[in-house]
Amino acid sequence: MDAPIRVLVAKPGLDGHDRGAKVIARALRDAGMEVIYTGLRQTPEMIVNAASQEDVRVIGLSILSGAHNAIVPRIMELLREHEMTDVLVIVGGIIPDEDVQELKKHGVAAVFQPGASLGEIVEFIRSSVSQNV
């Protein structure tokens, strides 16, 4: 039997609204994944340190504050510094269409905007992690 996929769900920056992150965390857990939720107001350093300590395969960032263009590149830089480039990073939240490609250039695997289904997110994680085993 395969070990469950370990996912860290994080709310970076000063964003104080975490209902969506909790819904995603629960859906991933219900799909058989191990979920670590770090809570609100996480710095990029806190997120990468938690991901390293928890030995996760996936980091899911929930960003509603508009700070994604500053926060995500820093997280990707820290992952490279910690030699954690095998960790899949996905971003969800209020991300304008024009910013999606830039986030992907930094190494984000997928961006899920409002309206994305929980099933779509679960399936993306499953298929992406199984390809990288």
The first five atom37 places (N, CA, C, CB, O) and aatype in JSON, in Angstrom:
{
  "aatype": [12, 3, 0, 14, 9, 1, 19, 10, 19, 0, 11, 14, 7, 10, 3, 7, 8, 3, 1, 7, 0, 11, 19, 9, 0, 1, 0, 10, 1, 3, 0, 7, 12, 6, 19, 9, 18, 16, 7, 10, 1, 5, 16, 14, 6, 12, 9, 19, 2, 0, 0, 15, 5, 6, 3, 19, 1, 19, 9, 7, 10, 15, 9, 10, 15, 7, 0, 8, 2, 0, 9, 19, 14, 1, 9, 12, 6, 10, 10, 1, 6, 8, 6, 12, 16, 3, 19, 10, 19, 9, 19, 7, 7, 9, 9, 14, 3, 6, 3, 19, 5, 6, 10, 11, 11, 8, 7, 19, 0, 0, 19, 13, 5, 14, 7, 0, 15, 10, 7, 6, 9, 19, 6, 13, 9, 1, 15, 15, 19, 15, 5, 2, 19],
  "atom_mask": [
    [1, 1, 1, 1, 1],
    [1, 1, 1, 1, 1],
    [1, 1, 1, 1, 1],
    [1, 1, 1, 1, 1],
    [1, 1, 1, 1, 1],
    [1, 1, 1, 1, 1],
    [1, 1, 1, 1, 1],
    [1, 1, 1, 1, 1],
    [1, 1, 1, 1, 1],
    [1, 1, 1, 1, 1],
    [1, 1, 1, 1, 1],
    [1, 1, 1, 1, 1],
    [1, 1, 1, 0, 1],
    [1, 1, 1, 1, 1],
    [1, 1, 1, 1, 1],
    [1, 1, 1, 0, 1],
    [1, 1, 1, 1, 1],
    [1, 1, 1, 1, 1],
    [1, 1, 1, 1, 1],
    [1, 1, 1, 0, 1],
    [1, 1, 1, 1, 1],
    [1, 1, 1, 1, 1],
    [1, 1, 1, 1, 1],
    [1, 1, 1, 1, 1],
    [1, 1, 1, 1, 1],
    [1, 1, 1, 1, 1],
    [1, 1, 1, 1, 1],
    [1, 1, 1, 1, 1],
    [1, 1, 1, 1, 1],
    [1, 1, 1, 1, 1],
    [1, 1, 1, 1, 1],
    [1, 1, 1, 0, 1],
    [1, 1, 1, 1, 1],
    [1, 1, 1, 1, 1],
    [1, 1, 1, 1, 1],
    [1, 1, 1, 1, 1],
    [1, 1, 1, 1, 1],
    [1, 1, 1, 1, 1],
    [1, 1, 1, 0, 1],
    [1, 1, 1, 1, 1],
    [1, 1, 1, 1, 1],
    [1, 1, 1, 1, 1],
    [1, 1, 1, 1, 1],
    [1, 1, 1, 1, 1],
    [1, 1, 1, 1, 1],
    [1, 1, 1, 1, 1],
    [1, 1, 1, 1, 1],
    [1, 1, 1, 1, 1],
    [1, 1, 1, 1, 1],
    [1, 1, 1, 1, 1],
    [1, 1, 1, 1, 1],
    [1, 1, 1, 1, 1],
    [1, 1, 1, 1, 1],
    [1, 1, 1, 1, 1],
    [1, 1, 1, 1, 1],
    [1, 1, 1, 1, 1],
    [1, 1, 1, 1, 1],
    [1, 1, 1, 1, 1],
    [1, 1, 1, 1, 1],
    [1, 1, 1, 0, 1],
    [1, 1, 1, 1, 1],
    [1, 1, 1, 1, 1],
    [1, 1, 1, 1, 1],
    [1, 1, 1, 1, 1],
    [1, 1, 1, 1, 1],
    [1, 1, 1, 0, 1],
    [1, 1, 1, 1, 1],
    [1, 1, 1, 1, 1],
    [1, 1, 1, 1, 1],
    [1, 1, 1, 1, 1],
    [1, 1, 1, 1, 1],
    [1, 1, 1, 1, 1],
    [1, 1, 1, 1, 1],
    [1, 1, 1, 1, 1],
    [1, 1, 1, 1, 1],
    [1, 1, 1, 1, 1],
    [1, 1, 1, 1, 1],
    [1, 1, 1, 1, 1],
    [1, 1, 1, 1, 1],
    [1, 1, 1, 1, 1],
    [1, 1, 1, 1, 1],
    [1, 1, 1, 1, 1],
    [1, 1, 1, 1, 1],
    [1, 1, 1, 1, 1],
    [1, 1, 1, 1, 1],
    [1, 1, 1, 1, 1],
    [1, 1, 1, 1, 1],
    [1, 1, 1, 1, 1],
    [1, 1, 1, 1, 1],
    [1, 1, 1, 1, 1],
    [1, 1, 1, 1, 1],
    [1, 1, 1, 0, 1],
    [1, 1, 1, 0, 1],
    [1, 1, 1, 1, 1],
    [1, 1, 1, 1, 1],
    [1, 1, 1, 1, 1],
    [1, 1, 1, 1, 1],
    [1, 1, 1, 1, 1],
    [1, 1, 1, 1, 1],
    [1, 1, 1, 1, 1],
    [1, 1, 1, 1, 1],
    [1, 1, 1, 1, 1],
    [1, 1, 1, 1, 1],
    [1, 1, 1, 1, 1],
    [1, 1, 1, 1, 1],
    [1, 1, 1, 1, 1],
    [1, 1, 1, 0, 1],
    [1, 1, 1, 1, 1],
    [1, 1, 1, 1, 1],
    [1, 1, 1, 1, 1],
    [1, 1, 1, 1, 1],
    [1, 1, 1, 1, 1],
    [1, 1, 1, 1, 1],
    [1, 1, 1, 1, 1],
    [1, 1, 1, 0, 1],
    [1, 1, 1, 1, 1],
    [1, 1, 1, 1, 1],
    [1, 1, 1, 1, 1],
    [1, 1, 1, 0, 1],
    [1, 1, 1, 1, 1],
    [1, 1, 1, 1, 1],
    [1, 1, 1, 1, 1],
    [1, 1, 1, 1, 1],
    [1, 1, 1, 1, 1],
    [1, 1, 1, 1, 1],
    [1, 1, 1, 1, 1],
    [1, 1, 1, 1, 1],
    [1, 1, 1, 1, 1],
    [1, 1, 1, 1, 1],
    [1, 1, 1, 1, 1],
    [1, 1, 1, 1, 1],
    [1, 1, 1, 1, 1],
    [1, 1, 1, 1, 1]
  ],
  "atom_positions": [
    [[0.85, -1.18, 0.0], [0.0, 0.0, 0.0], [0.89, 1.24, 0.0], [-0.96, 0.0, 1.23], [1.84, 1.33, 0.78]],
    [[0.58, 2.19, -0.87], [1.36, 3.41, -0.97], [1.1, 4.33, 0.22], [1.05, 4.14, -2.28], [0.0, 4.39, 0.76]],
    [[2.15, 5.04, 0.62], [2.01, 6.04, 1.68], [1.17, 7.2, 1.15], [3.4, 6.54, 2.17], [1.24, 7.52, -0.04]],
    [[0.37, 7.82, 2.01], [-0.44, 8.96, 1.54], [0.45, 10.13, 1.13], [-1.44, 9.4, 2.63], [1.55, 10.29, 1.64]],
    [[-0.05, 10.92, 0.21], [0.64, 12.13, -0.22], [0.57, 13.14, 0.92], [0.02, 12.71, -1.54], [-0.51, 13.4, 1.46]],
    [[1.72, 13.7, 1.27], [1.77, 14.7, 2.34], [1.74, 16.09, 1.72], [3.06, 14.52, 3.22], [2.56, 16.43, 0.87]],
    [[0.76, 16.9, 2.16], [0.53, 18.23, 1.6], [0.56, 19.27, 2.72], [-0.81, 18.29, 0.83], [-0.1, 19.1, 3.75]],
    [[1.31, 20.33, 2.5], [1.3, 21.46, 3.42], [0.42, 22.54, 2.81], [2.77, 22.01, 3.7], [0.65, 22.96, 1.68]],
    [[-0.59, 22.97, 3.53], [-1.46, 24.06, 3.09], [-1.1, 25.28, 3.92], [-2.99, 23.69, 3.23], [-1.1, 25.22, 5.15]],
    [[-0.8, 26.39, 3.24], [-0.31, 27.58, 3.94], [-1.02, 28.84, 3.48], [1.18, 27.73, 3.75], [-1.44, 28.95, 2.32]],
    [[-1.15, 29.78, 4.38], [-1.71, 31.11, 4.11], [-0.6, 32.14, 4.31], [-2.95, 31.42, 5.04], [-0.4, 32.62, 5.43]],
    [[0.13, 32.47, 3.25], [1.24, 33.41, 3.41], [0.78, 34.86, 3.47], [2.2, 33.24, 2.27], [-0.3, 35.22, 3.01]],
    [[1.63, 35.67, 4.05], [1.38, 37.1, 4.09], [0.36, 37.52, 5.13], [0.0, 0.0, 0.0], [0.09, 36.79, 6.08]],
    [[-0.2, 38.68, 4.92], [-1.1, 39.27, 5.91], [-2.56, 38.93, 5.68], [-0.94, 40.76, 5.91], [-3.44, 39.47, 6.36]],
    [[-2.83, 38.06, 4.74], [-4.18, 37.63, 4.44], [-4.79, 36.95, 5.67], [-4.2, 36.68, 3.23], [-4.21, 36.01, 6.21]],
    [[-5.94, 37.43, 6.12], [-6.56, 36.88, 7.32], [-7.77, 36.01, 7.06], [0.0, 0.0, 0.0], [-8.47, 35.64, 8.0]],
    [[-8.05, 35.66, 5.81], [-9.24, 34.89, 5.47], [-8.82, 33.48, 5.08], [-10.04, 35.57, 4.31], [-8.17, 33.29, 4.05]],
    [[-9.17, 32.49, 5.89], [-8.68, 31.13, 5.63], [-9.76, 30.08, 5.39], [-7.85, 30.69, 6.77], [-9.48, 28.89, 5.43]],
    [[-10.97, 30.51, 5.16], [-12.04, 29.53, 4.94], [-11.75, 28.63, 3.74], [-13.38, 30.25, 4.75], [-11.91, 27.41, 3.82]],
    [[-11.31, 29.22, 2.63], [-11.0, 28.45, 1.43], [-9.88, 27.45, 1.67], [0.0, 0.0, 0.0], [-9.94, 26.31, 1.21]],
    [[-8.85, 27.88, 2.4], [-7.73, 26.99, 2.7], [-8.2, 25.8, 3.53], [-6.61, 27.74, 3.44], [-7.76, 24.67, 3.32]],
    [[-9.1, 26.05, 4.46], [-9.62, 24.96, 5.29], [-10.5, 24.01, 4.48], [-10.41, 25.54, 6.48], [-10.49, 22.81, 4.72]],
    [[-11.26, 24.54, 3.53], [-12.08, 23.69, 2.66], [-11.17, 22.79, 1.82], [-12.99, 24.56, 1.75], [-11.43, 21.6, 1.69]],
    [[-10.13, 23.38, 1.26], [-9.17, 22.6, 0.46], [-8.49, 21.55, 1.33], [-8.11, 23.52, -0.19], [-8.38, 20.39, 0.92]],
    [[-8.04, 21.95, 2.51], [-7.37, 21.0, 3.41], [-8.28, 19.81, 3.72], [-6.95, 21.7, 4.72], [-7.83, 18.67, 3.72]],
    [[-9.51, 20.08, 3.97], [-10.45, 19.0, 4.28], [-10.69, 18.09, 3.07], [-11.79, 19.57, 4.76], [-10.74, 16.87, 3.2]],
    [[-10.83, 18.7, 1.88], [-11.04, 17.9, 0.66], [-9.83, 17.01, 0.4], [-11.3, 18.82, -0.55], [-10.0, 15.85, 0.01]],
    [[-8.63, 17.51, 0.59], [-7.43, 16.71, 0.39], [-7.37, 15.58, 1.4], [-6.17, 17.58, 0.48], [-7.02, 14.44, 1.06]],
    [[-7.7, 15.89, 2.64], [-7.73, 14.85, 3.68], [-8.76, 13.79, 3.36], [-8.02, 15.48, 5.05], [-8.5, 12.59, 3.49]],
    [[-9.94, 14.23, 2.93], [-11.0, 13.28, 2.58], [-10.61, 12.41, 1.39], [-12.3, 14.02, 2.28], [-11.14, 11.31, 1.22]],
    [[-9.69, 12.91, 0.56], [-9.2, 12.15, -0.58], [-8.04, 11.24, -0.21], [-8.78, 13.11, -1.69], [-7.43, 10.61, -1.08]],
    [[-7.73, 11.16, 1.09], [-6.7, 10.24, 1.56], [-5.31, 10.82, 1.71], [0.0, 0.0, 0.0], [-4.35, 10.08, 1.96]],
    [[-5.18, 12.11, 1.57], [-3.87, 12.74, 1.72], [-3.65, 13.15, 3.18], [-3.74, 13.97, 0.79], [-4.61, 13.39, 3.91]],
    [[-2.39, 13.23, 3.57], [-2.04, 13.78, 4.89], [-1.86, 15.27, 4.71], [-0.74, 13.11, 5.48], [-1.07, 15.71, 3.87]],
    [[-2.59, 16.06, 5.49], [-2.56, 17.5, 5.33], [-2.04, 18.16, 6.6], [-3.96, 18.04, 4.97], [-2.49, 17.86, 7.7]],
    [[-1.09, 19.06, 6.4], [-0.56, 19.89, 7.48], [-1.0, 21.31, 7.14], [1.02, 19.77, 7.63], [-0.61, 21.85, 6.11]],
    [[-1.8, 21.91, 8.01], [-2.24, 23.29, 7.79], [-1.47, 24.19, 8.74], [-3.79, 23.45, 8.01], [-1.53, 24.01, 9.95]],
    [[-0.75, 25.15, 8.19], [0.13, 25.98, 9.01], [-0.55, 27.17, 9.66], [1.25, 26.47, 8.19], [0.01, 27.78, 10.57]],
    [[-1.74, 27.5, 9.22], [-2.43, 28.64, 9.81], [-2.16, 29.93, 9.07], [0.0, 0.0, 0.0], [-1.53, 29.95, 8.0]],
    [[-2.63, 31.01, 9.64], [-2.57, 32.33, 9.02], [-1.22, 33.01, 9.19], [-3.65, 33.22, 9.59], [-0.42, 32.67, 10.07]],
    [[-0.99, 33.97, 8.32], [0.13, 34.92, 8.4], [1.5, 34.26, 8.44], [-0.03, 35.79, 9.61], [2.34, 34.57, 9.29]],
    [[1.72, 33.34, 7.52], [2.99, 32.63, 7.44], [3.96, 33.38, 6.53], [2.77, 31.18, 6.93], [3.58, 33.87, 5.47]],
    [[5.22, 33.45, 6.94], [6.25, 34.03, 6.08], [6.74, 32.95, 5.13], [7.43, 34.62, 6.92], [6.54, 31.76, 5.39]],
    [[7.36, 33.33, 4.03], [7.94, 32.32, 3.14], [8.92, 31.4, 3.88], [8.65, 33.0, 1.97], [8.94, 30.2, 3.64]],
    [[9.71, 31.96, 4.78], [10.65, 31.15, 5.55], [9.94, 30.14, 6.43], [11.53, 32.06, 6.4], [10.38, 28.99, 6.53]],
    [[8.86, 30.54, 7.06], [8.1, 29.63, 7.92], [7.5, 28.49, 7.09], [6.97, 30.4, 8.65], [7.48, 27.34, 7.52]],
    [[7.02, 28.83, 5.9], [6.39, 27.82, 5.03], [7.41, 26.79, 4.58], [5.74, 28.49, 3.82], [7.16, 25.59, 4.65]],
    [[8.56, 27.25, 4.1], [9.59, 26.32, 3.61], [10.15, 25.5, 4.75], [10.71, 27.09, 2.89], [10.42, 24.31, 4.58]],
    [[10.35, 26.1, 5.91], [10.84, 25.33, 7.07], [9.84, 24.25, 7.48], [11.12, 26.27, 8.26], [10.23, 23.13, 7.77]],
    [[8.56, 24.59, 7.5], [7.54, 23.59, 7.84], [7.5, 22.48, 6.79], [6.16, 24.26, 7.96], [7.36, 21.31, 7.14]],
    [[7.61, 22.85, 5.53], [7.6, 21.85, 4.46], [8.78, 20.89, 4.61], [7.64, 22.53, 3.09], [8.64, 19.69, 4.39]],
    [[9.92, 21.42, 4.96], [11.11, 20.59, 5.16], [10.95, 19.68, 6.37], [12.36, 21.48, 5.33], [11.23, 18.48, 6.29]],
    [[10.5, 20.22, 7.47], [10.33, 19.43, 8.7], [9.28, 18.35, 8.53], [9.95, 20.34, 9.86], [9.42, 17.25, 9.08]],
    [[8.24, 18.64, 7.79], [7.13, 17.69, 7.61], [7.35, 16.75, 6.42], [5.83, 18.44, 7.42], [6.55, 15.84, 6.19]],
    [[8.42, 16.97, 5.66], [8.77, 16.12, 4.51], [7.58, 15.97, 3.56], [9.23, 14.73, 5.0], [7.17, 14.86, 3.23]],
    [[7.04, 17.11, 3.13], [5.86, 17.09, 2.26], [6.26, 16.95, 0.8], [5.03, 18.35, 2.46], [7.38, 17.28, 0.41]],
    [[5.33, 16.46, 0.01], [5.51, 16.35, -1.45], [4.91, 17.55, -2.16], [4.87, 15.05, -1.97], [5.29, 17.86, -3.29]],
    [[3.97, 18.24, -1.48], [3.22, 19.33, -2.11], [3.07, 20.48, -1.12], [1.83, 18.84, -2.59], [2.83, 20.26, 0.07]],
    [[3.21, 21.7, -1.63], [2.86, 22.91, -0.87], [1.72, 23.57, -1.62], [4.09, 23.89, -0.7], [1.84, 23.88, -2.81]],
    [[0.61, 23.79, -0.92], [-0.52, 24.52, -1.47], [-0.61, 25.87, -0.8], [0.0, 0.0, 0.0], [-0.78, 25.96, 0.41]],
    [[-0.5, 26.93, -1.58], [-0.56, 28.3, -1.06], [-1.91, 28.91, -1.38], [0.58, 29.17, -1.63], [-2.34, 28.9, -2.54]],
    [[-2.57, 29.43, -0.38], [-3.85, 30.1, -0.57], [-3.62, 31.59, -0.36], [-4.94, 29.55, 0.41], [-3.29, 32.03, 0.74]],
    [[-3.79, 32.36, -1.45], [-3.47, 33.79, -1.38], [-4.65, 34.6, -1.92], [-2.18, 34.11, -2.19], [-5.05, 34.45, -3.07]],
    [[-5.17, 35.46, -1.07], [-6.26, 36.34, -1.47], [-5.85, 37.8, -1.39], [-7.48, 36.1, -0.59], [-6.61, 38.67, -1.82]],
    [[-4.68, 38.08, -0.86], [-4.26, 39.45, -0.54], [-3.7, 40.22, -1.72], [-3.25, 39.41, 0.54], [-3.54, 41.44, -1.62]],
    [[-3.38, 39.55, -2.82], [-2.75, 40.23, -3.94], [-1.24, 40.27, -3.84], [0.0, 0.0, 0.0], [-0.59, 40.89, -4.68]],
    [[-0.66, 39.63, -2.84], [0.79, 39.66, -2.63], [1.51, 38.49, -3.3], [1.1, 39.65, -1.15], [2.68, 38.26, -3.03]],
    [[0.82, 37.76, -4.16], [1.41, 36.56, -4.77], [2.67, 36.84, -5.57], [0.4, 35.89, -5.66], [3.57, 36.0, -5.61]],
    [[2.76, 37.99, -6.22], [3.93, 38.31, -7.04], [5.19, 38.57, -6.21], [3.64, 39.52, -7.91], [6.3, 38.51, -6.73]],
    [[5.02, 38.85, -4.94], [6.17, 39.02, -4.05], [6.45, 37.76, -3.25], [5.93, 40.2, -3.1], [7.61, 37.38, -3.07]],
    [[5.4, 37.11, -2.77], [5.56, 35.97, -1.87], [5.98, 34.7, -2.61], [4.26, 35.72, -1.14], [6.91, 34.01, -2.17]],
    [[5.32, 34.38, -3.7], [5.6, 33.11, -4.39], [7.04, 33.03, -4.9], [4.63, 32.94, -5.54], [7.68, 32.0, -4.69]],
    [[7.58, 34.06, -5.55], [8.98, 33.96, -5.98], [9.94, 33.72, -4.82], [9.38, 35.22, -6.72], [10.92, 33.0, -4.96]],
    [[9.67, 34.32, -3.68], [10.52, 34.12, -2.51], [10.44, 32.67, -2.01], [10.13, 35.09, -1.38], [11.46, 32.09, -1.66]],
    [[9.26, 32.1, -1.99], [9.11, 30.71, -1.57], [9.85, 29.79, -2.54], [7.61, 30.31, -1.5], [10.53, 28.86, -2.11]],
    [[9.73, 30.05, -3.83], [10.42, 29.22, -4.82], [11.93, 29.34, -4.67], [9.98, 29.61, -6.25], [12.66, 28.36, -4.81]],
    [[12.41, 30.55, -4.38], [13.85, 30.76, -4.16], [14.32, 29.98, -2.94], [14.14, 32.27, -3.96], [15.37, 29.34, -2.98]],
    [[13.56, 30.02, -1.86], [13.92, 29.29, -0.64], [13.91, 27.78, -0.87], [12.97, 29.65, 0.51], [14.76, 27.07, -0.35]],
    [[12.96, 27.3, -1.65], [12.92, 25.86, -1.96], [14.19, 25.45, -2.71], [11.67, 25.52, -2.79], [14.76, 24.4, -2.43]],
    [[14.61, 26.28, -3.65], [15.86, 25.97, -4.37], [17.06, 26.0, -3.42], [16.09, 26.99, -5.53], [17.92, 25.12, -3.48]],
    [[17.11, 26.99, -2.54], [18.22, 27.09, -1.58], [18.28, 25.87, -0.67], [18.07, 28.35, -0.74], [19.37, 25.43, -0.29]],
    [[17.12, 25.32, -0.32], [17.05, 24.16, 0.57], [17.07, 22.84, -0.21], [15.78, 24.23, 1.42], [16.85, 21.77, 0.36]],
    [[17.34, 22.93, -1.52], [17.38, 21.74, -2.39], [16.09, 20.92, -2.3], [18.57, 20.86, -2.02], [16.11, 19.7, -2.17]],
    [[14.97, 21.64, -2.37], [13.65, 21.02, -2.29], [12.88, 21.25, -3.6], [12.86, 21.59, -1.09], [11.68, 21.49, -3.58]],
    [[13.59, 21.16, -4.7], [12.95, 21.44, -5.99], [11.99, 20.34, -6.43], [14.01, 21.62, -7.05], [11.25, 20.52, -7.4]],
    [[11.99, 19.21, -5.72], [11.05, 18.14, -6.04], [9.68, 18.35, -5.39], [11.61, 16.82, -5.6], [8.76, 17.58, -5.65]],
    [[9.53, 19.38, -4.56], [8.26, 19.68, -3.91], [7.38, 20.43, -4.92], [8.46, 20.52, -2.6], [7.77, 21.46, -5.46]],
    [[6.2, 19.89, -5.15], [5.22, 20.48, -6.05], [4.58, 21.69, -5.36], [4.14, 19.44, -6.47], [4.13, 21.57, -4.22]],
    [[4.54, 22.83, -6.03], [3.91, 24.02, -5.45], [2.71, 24.39, -6.3], [4.92, 25.22, -5.37], [2.81, 24.55, -7.52]],
    [[1.56, 24.52, -5.63], [0.35, 24.98, -6.31], [-0.15, 26.21, -5.56], [-0.74, 23.87, -6.37], [0.07, 26.36, -4.36]],
    [[-0.83, 27.07, -6.29], [-1.34, 28.32, -5.73], [-2.82, 28.41, -6.03], [-0.58, 29.55, -6.3], [-3.27, 28.1, -7.13]],
    [[-3.57, 28.84, -5.04], [-5.0, 29.06, -5.24], [-5.4, 30.39, -4.64], [0.0, 0.0, 0.0], [-4.73, 30.91, -3.75]],
    [[-6.49, 30.93, -5.14], [-6.99, 32.19, -4.6], [-7.29, 33.18, -5.69], [0.0, 0.0, 0.0], [-7.57, 32.83, -6.84]],
    [[-7.23, 34.42, -5.31], [-7.54, 35.51, -6.23], [-6.27, 35.88, -6.97], [-8.14, 36.75, -5.47], [-5.5, 36.74, -6.54]],
    [[-6.05, 35.22, -8.09], [-4.87, 35.44, -8.91], [-5.35, 35.92, -10.29], [-4.0, 34.13, -9.03], [-6.02, 35.18, -11.0]],
    [[-5.01, 37.15, -10.67], [-5.43, 37.64, -11.99], [-4.84, 36.79, -13.11], [-5.01, 39.1, -12.17], [-3.73, 36.28, -13.0]],
    [[-5.6, 36.64, -14.18], [-5.15, 35.84, -15.33], [-3.76, 36.24, -15.81], [-6.14, 35.98, -16.48], [-2.95, 35.38, -16.15]],
    [[-3.49, 37.54, -15.82], [-2.21, 38.02, -16.34], [-1.02, 37.64, -15.46], [-2.25, 39.51, -16.51], [0.13, 37.77, -15.89]],
    [[-1.27, 37.19, -14.24], [-0.17, 36.8, -13.33], [0.12, 35.29, -13.35], [-0.51, 37.22, -11.91], [1.16, 34.86, -12.84]],
    [[-0.77, 34.51, -13.92], [-0.63, 33.05, -13.87], [0.66, 32.58, -14.52], [-1.82, 32.39, -14.54], [1.41, 31.81, -13.93]],
    [[0.93, 33.04, -15.73], [2.14, 32.6, -16.45], [3.41, 33.0, -15.73], [2.15, 33.17, -17.86], [4.39, 32.25, -15.73]],
    [[3.42, 34.16, -15.12], [4.6, 34.61, -14.38], [4.86, 33.7, -13.18], [4.43, 36.08, -13.9], [6.01, 33.36, -12.89]],
    [[3.81, 33.29, -12.49], [3.98, 32.37, -11.35], [4.53, 31.04, -11.85], [2.63, 32.16, -10.6], [5.38, 30.43, -11.2]],
    [[4.04, 30.58, -12.98], [4.52, 29.31, -13.53], [5.98, 29.42, -13.96], [3.65, 28.88, -14.73], [6.72, 28.44, -13.84]],
    [[6.41, 30.57, -14.45], [7.82, 30.78, -14.8], [8.72, 30.62, -13.57], [8.02, 32.16, -15.42], [9.88, 30.21, -13.69]],
    [[8.19, 30.94, -12.41], [8.96, 30.79, -11.16], [8.98, 29.35, -10.66], [8.38, 31.69, -10.08], [9.72, 29.03, -9.73]],
    [[8.17, 28.48, -11.29], [8.17, 27.08, -10.9], [6.89, 26.56, -10.3], [0.0, 0.0, 0.0], [6.83, 25.39, -9.92]],
    [[5.86, 27.38, -10.21], [4.57, 26.93, -9.7], [3.98, 25.94, -10.71], [3.59, 28.14, -9.46], [3.94, 26.21, -11.91]],
    [[3.52, 24.8, -10.21], [2.99, 23.75, -11.09], [1.6, 24.08, -11.62], [2.95, 22.43, -10.35], [1.29, 23.77, -12.77]],
    [[0.77, 24.72, -10.8], [-0.6, 25.04, -11.22], [-1.14, 26.18, -10.38], [-1.51, 23.81, -11.11], [-0.75, 26.38, -9.23]],
    [[-2.05, 26.93, -10.99], [-2.75, 28.0, -10.29], [-4.24, 27.72, -10.41], [-2.39, 29.42, -10.88], [-4.77, 27.57, -11.51]],
    [[-4.91, 27.64, -9.27], [-6.34, 27.37, -9.23], [-7.07, 28.64, -8.81], [-6.67, 26.19, -8.26], [-6.92, 29.12, -7.68]],
    [[-7.84, 29.18, -9.73], [-8.56, 30.42, -9.5], [-9.97, 30.11, -9.0], [-8.61, 31.27, -10.78], [-10.39, 28.95, -9.0]],
    [[-10.72, 31.14, -8.59], [-12.09, 30.9, -8.15], [-12.87, 30.09, -9.19], [-12.8, 32.22, -7.88], [-12.79, 30.36, -10.39]],
    [[-13.61, 29.13, -8.71], [-14.4, 28.27, -9.58], [-13.77, 26.91, -9.84], [0.0, 0.0, 0.0], [-14.43, 26.01, -10.36]],
    [[-12.5, 26.76, -9.49], [-11.85, 25.45, -9.65], [-12.55, 24.46, -8.73], [-10.31, 25.52, -9.33], [-12.9, 24.79, -7.6]],
    [[-12.74, 23.25, -9.2], [-13.43, 22.25, -8.38], [-12.43, 21.56, -7.45], [-14.15, 21.21, -9.27], [-11.24, 21.46, -7.75]],
    [[-12.94, 21.08, -6.34], [-12.11, 20.34, -5.4], [-11.56, 19.08, -6.07], [-12.9, 19.97, -4.13], [-10.4, 18.72, -5.86]],
    [[-12.4, 18.42, -6.86], [-11.97, 17.22, -7.57], [-10.83, 17.49, -8.53], [0.0, 0.0, 0.0], [-9.91, 16.68, -8.65]],
    [[-10.87, 18.63, -9.2], [-9.81, 19.02, -10.13], [-8.48, 19.19, -9.38], [-10.19, 20.33, -10.86], [-7.43, 18.78, -9.87]],
    [[-8.53, 19.79, -8.22], [-7.32, 20.01, -7.43], [-6.77, 18.68, -6.92], [-7.6, 20.96, -6.24], [-5.57, 18.43, -7.01]],
    [[-7.63, 17.84, -6.4], [-7.22, 16.51, -5.91], [-6.58, 15.72, -7.04], [-8.43, 15.74, -5.31], [-5.51, 15.14, -6.86]],
    [[-7.23, 15.68, -8.18], [-6.71, 14.9, -9.31], [-5.39, 15.47, -9.81], [-7.73, 14.88, -10.45], [-4.49, 14.7, -10.17]],
    [[-5.25, 16.78, -9.85], [-3.98, 17.37, -10.28], [-2.84, 16.94, -9.35], [-4.09, 18.92, -10.32], [-1.76, 16.56, -9.81]],
    [[-3.09, 17.0, -8.05], [-2.04, 16.59, -7.09], [-1.71, 15.12, -7.28], [-2.49, 16.85, -5.63], [-0.54, 14.76, -7.37]],
    [[-2.72, 14.28, -7.32], [-2.47, 12.84, -7.48], [-1.66, 12.54, -8.74], [-3.8, 12.07, -7.53], [-0.66, 11.82, -8.67]],
    [[-2.08, 13.08, -9.87], [-1.39, 12.77, -11.11], [0.01, 13.37, -11.15], [-2.2, 13.27, -12.3], [0.93, 12.75, -11.68]],
    [[0.2, 14.54, -10.6], [1.51, 15.18, -10.61], [2.49, 14.48, -9.69], [1.39, 16.65, -10.21], [3.66, 14.3, -10.04]],
    [[2.03, 14.06, -8.52], [2.92, 13.38, -7.58], [3.26, 11.99, -8.1], [2.27, 13.28, -6.17], [4.39, 11.54, -7.96]],
    [[2.29, 11.29, -8.7], [2.58, 9.96, -9.21], [3.56, 9.99, -10.37], [1.28, 9.27, -9.64], [4.3, 9.03, -10.58]],
    [[3.59, 11.06, -11.13], [4.53, 11.22, -12.23], [5.95, 11.47, -11.72], [4.09, 12.37, -13.14], [6.92, 11.16, -12.41]],
    [[6.06, 12.02, -10.53], [7.37, 12.37, -9.98], [7.93, 11.35, -9.02], [7.29, 13.69, -9.29], [8.95, 11.6, -8.38]],
    [[7.29, 10.18, -8.91], [7.76, 9.15, -7.98], [8.96, 8.45, -8.55], [6.65, 8.13, -7.68], [9.5, 7.54, -7.92]]
  ]
}
